[in-house]
């Protein structure tokens, strides 16, 4: 299978971002639609802020990078249709941006997710990646996820800044 061929795909939704303790590393948590699997991806602080801003509807005085990319795509009439978490190699996740004209562009998952939230693109994942990296959280453990969601409601971008 070449880098743009795909196997079975599962649609995901973004649960949110948080700082993993004690490492202080931000993660984005994705959940398969209609299932019990969650995909945690460790990301950078800047990307965590970009995702959190988009989820909370925060508009900055000047466009952030992901806002600029969204605006460029709109200006050139190139809608982003899909974001696919396409591979996991050597503990590094890979993603592809899929456009209406069939063009595929490689991207970091964190950037791709930040852009998908801004454009409404569908986020999906290769089944092989989910099989390897996802964690199952059955419905009876949903309380933990609800606590995570409550945490997300109180998080601010400053929480992602490293203390000196």
C-alpha positions as CSV (number, residue, x, y, z in Angstrom):
1,X,0.0,0.0,0.0
2,X,1.6,3.3,-1.0
3,X,1.4,6.4,1.3
4,X,-1.9,7.6,-0.2
5,X,-3.8,4.4,-0.4
6,X,-6.0,3.7,2.6
7,X,-7.4,0.8,4.4
8,X,-10.6,0.9,6.5
9,X,-11.3,4.4,8.0
10,X,-13.1,5.3,11.2
11,X,-14.5,8.8,11.8
12,X,-13.3,10.6,14.9
13,X,-14.4,13.5,17.0
14,X,-12.2,15.8,19.0
15,X,-12.8,15.4,22.8
16,X,-10.3,18.1,23.6
17,X,-6.8,18.9,24.8
18,X,-5.2,18.7,28.2
19,X,-1.8,18.7,29.8
20,X,-0.6,15.3,30.8
21,X,0.9,15.2,34.3
22,X,3.6,14.9,35.5
23,X,5.3,15.4,32.1
24,X,3.5,18.6,31.4
25,X,3.1,17.5,27.7
26,X,-0.2,18.5,26.0
27,X,-2.3,15.8,24.3
28,X,-5.3,15.9,22.0
29,X,-7.9,13.2,22.7
30,X,-10.0,11.9,19.8
31,X,-12.9,9.5,20.1
32,X,-14.2,7.1,17.5
33,X,-17.8,8.0,16.6
34,X,-20.2,5.3,17.9
35,X,-17.5,3.4,19.7
36,X,-15.4,3.1,22.9
37,X,-12.0,3.8,21.5
38,X,-10.0,6.9,22.2
39,X,-6.9,8.0,20.5
40,X,-4.5,10.2,22.5
41,X,-1.9,12.1,20.5
42,X,0.9,14.1,22.2
43,X,1.2,17.5,20.6
44,X,3.1,20.8,21.1
45,X,1.9,23.6,23.3
46,X,1.3,26.0,20.3
47,X,-0.9,23.4,18.6
48,X,-2.7,22.6,21.8
49,X,-3.5,26.3,22.2
50,X,-4.7,26.5,18.5
51,X,-7.0,23.5,19.0
52,X,-8.3,24.8,22.3
53,X,-9.0,28.3,20.8
54,X,-10.9,26.7,17.9
55,X,-13.0,24.5,20.2
56,X,-13.8,27.4,22.4
57,X,-14.6,29.8,19.5
58,X,-11.9,32.2,20.6
59,X,-11.0,34.7,17.9
60,X,-7.6,36.4,18.1
61,X,-7.0,40.0,17.1
62,X,-4.8,38.8,14.2
63,X,-5.2,35.4,12.5
64,X,-3.2,32.6,14.0
65,X,-1.4,30.3,11.5
66,X,-4.3,27.8,11.2
67,X,-6.7,30.7,10.7
68,X,-4.5,32.0,7.9
69,X,-4.4,28.6,6.2
70,X,-8.2,28.4,6.5
71,X,-8.5,31.8,4.9
72,X,-6.1,30.9,2.1
73,X,-8.0,27.7,1.3
74,X,-11.3,29.8,1.2
75,X,-9.6,32.5,-1.0
76,X,-8.4,29.9,-3.5
77,X,-11.7,27.9,-3.4
78,X,-9.9,24.8,-2.2
79,X,-12.1,23.3,0.6
80,X,-10.5,20.9,3.0
81,X,-12.7,17.8,3.1
82,X,-10.9,15.3,5.3
83,X,-8.1,14.9,7.8
84,X,-6.9,11.4,8.0
85,X,-4.6,10.1,10.8
86,X,-2.9,7.8,8.3
87,X,0.1,6.2,10.0
88,X,2.0,5.5,13.2
89,X,5.7,4.8,12.7
90,X,8.3,4.9,15.4
91,X,5.8,6.4,17.9
92,X,5.2,9.3,15.5
93,X,1.7,9.9,14.1
94,X,1.2,11.1,10.5
95,X,-1.8,12.8,8.9
96,X,-3.0,13.7,5.4
97,X,-5.2,16.7,4.4
98,X,-7.7,15.6,1.7
99,X,-9.1,18.3,-0.7
100,X,-12.1,18.2,-2.9
101,X,-10.0,17.9,-6.1
102,X,-8.3,14.8,-4.9
103,X,-5.1,16.4,-3.8
104,X,-3.5,14.9,-0.6
105,X,-1.0,16.9,1.5
106,X,1.0,15.4,4.4
107,X,0.7,17.2,7.7
108,X,1.3,16.8,11.4
109,X,-1.8,15.5,13.1
110,X,-1.9,18.5,15.5
111,X,-1.9,21.0,12.7
112,X,-4.4,18.9,10.7
113,X,-6.8,18.7,13.6
114,X,-6.5,22.4,14.3
115,X,-7.4,23.1,10.7
116,X,-10.2,20.6,10.6
117,X,-11.9,22.2,13.6
118,X,-11.7,25.6,11.8
119,X,-13.0,24.3,8.5
120,X,-15.5,21.6,9.5
121,X,-13.5,18.9,7.7
122,X,-14.2,15.3,8.7
123,X,-11.5,13.8,10.9
124,X,-10.9,10.1,10.4
125,X,-8.3,7.5,11.2
126,X,-6.8,4.4,9.6
127,X,-8.2,1.3,11.4
128,X,-4.6,-0.1,11.7
129,X,-3.6,3.1,13.6
130,X,-6.6,2.8,16.0
131,X,-5.9,-0.9,16.5
132,X,-2.3,-0.1,17.5
133,X,-2.7,3.1,19.5
134,X,-6.3,3.6,20.7
135,X,-7.4,2.8,24.2
136,X,-10.8,1.4,25.0
137,X,-12.9,3.2,27.6
138,X,-16.2,1.3,27.9
139,X,-19.4,3.3,28.6
140,X,-19.3,2.2,32.2
141,X,-16.0,4.2,32.6
142,X,-17.6,7.2,30.9
143,X,-17.4,9.1,34.2
144,X,-13.6,9.6,33.7
145,X,-14.2,11.0,30.3
146,X,-16.9,13.3,31.7
147,X,-14.4,14.6,34.3
148,X,-11.9,15.2,31.4
149,X,-14.6,17.2,29.5
150,X,-15.2,19.2,32.7
151,X,-11.5,19.9,32.9
152,X,-11.6,21.0,29.2
153,X,-14.3,23.5,30.1
154,X,-12.0,25.2,32.6
155,X,-8.7,25.1,30.7
156,X,-7.1,28.3,29.3
157,X,-4.3,28.8,26.8
158,X,-2.0,29.9,29.6
159,X,-2.2,26.3,31.0
160,X,-0.1,25.2,28.0
161,X,2.8,27.6,28.7
162,X,5.8,26.0,30.3
163,X,6.8,27.5,33.6
164,X,10.5,28.5,34.0
